[in-house]
Amino acid sequence: MSLPSVAVVDDDLRVLEIATLEIEDCGYIVYSFSSPLEFLDSIHAIKPSLVLLDLMMPEMNGLECLQRLSTGILKSPVLMFTSIDEEQFRKQALDLGATAYFLKSELLASPCTIIQRYMKA
């Protein structure tokens, strides 16, 4: 049986690198994407067990990406993570099908706990 995998999508390469290393240390395979378009193009090939999706990205924001995922191309939980602590974005993300909405600082402080909580059994 293969290890569960996590796709991390964030245009901030520093955050992407830190998240990747932290999540690998938790024992997961990590697929890192700095572009939501690249992630969407790869989704069928990687079939992630869970997705961590940044909200604010230049070519397509996380909400737009989430909307594309809501068409049924992905059955895995999607956790939106961002530096923006605004209720309107949290509500939009959850309404579009995000499983949860976290601040980046929360996620990076305890990635193993958060991922384990939402990873499909």
N, C-alpha and C positions, 0 to 999 in steps of 0.2 A: 504494500500500500504506500502510495506516495505521500510526502509531507504536505500539509495544507499550505496554500500560497496566499500571499497578500500582494495586491497591486497598489502602489503608492503613486499618486498623480499630483505633482506640485511643480510649478515653474521656478520656485526658489531652490536652486541647486544645493545650497547649504542645508536647507531643511530636508530636502530629498535625501541627501547623503546621510545625515544624522538619523533620520527615520529608518532608512534602509539598514544601517548598521545595528540600531537598537532592535528592530524587528527580527533581523537575522539572529541576533543573540537570544531571542525568545524561541528559536527553533523553527521558524517558518522560512519557506522559500519566498523571496521578495522580487517582484518585478517593478522596476522604477521607471517612471515616465515623466518627462518635463513638459509634455504636451498632451492635452486631453484628446486631440485628434489622433496622435500616435497610439494612445491607449485604446481608443475606440477601434482603430484598425487592427489591433492585436488581440482584442478580447476573445475571439473564438479560438485562437491558438493557445492562449495561456489559461483560460478558464479559471480565474482566481477564486479562491474560497471566500475572500473578503476584499473590499476596495476601500482605500483611504483616499478621499477626493478633496482637493483644495477648492475653496470657493472662488477666489480672485486669481484669474489667469488671463493673459492678454488675448490669445486667439479665440478662446471659447471659455466662458466662466464655468465654474462647477455646476451651477444650476442648469445651464444649457446642456452640459454633458449628462447630468442626472436625468434630464428630460429625455434624452436619446436612449439612455439605459432603461427607462420606464416602458419602452416599447416591448420589453420582454427578451432582449438579447442577453440579459444577465439575471440570474436567479439568486445571486449571492448578496449578502448584506453590504450596503454602502454607507460608510461613515464619513460625513462631511467634516472637514477640519479647516479652521481658519483663524486668523488673528482678529476678525471682526465679531465683536460680541453685541450683536444687534438682534432683537427679537424678530424683526421683519424677515431677516435672512434665515434665521432658525425655522420660522414657520414655513417659509417658501420651500426650504430644503426638505422638511418633513412632509409637507403636502405633496412634493414631487416624488416621494418614495424613499428618501434617506432613512436609514434605520436609526441614526443618531447624529447629533451635531456637537462637535467639541471645539474648544479653543486649542490651537496648536500647542500652547504651553501645557495644557492638561494631558494631551495625547503624548507628548514627548516626555512628560514626567513619569508616566506609567503605561507605556505601550503594551506590555505583556498582559496586564490586567484588563485593559480595555479591549484588546483584540480577543482574548479568551472569552470575555463576556458575550461578544457578538458573533464569534465564529460559529458557523453551522456545525452541528454535531456529526 
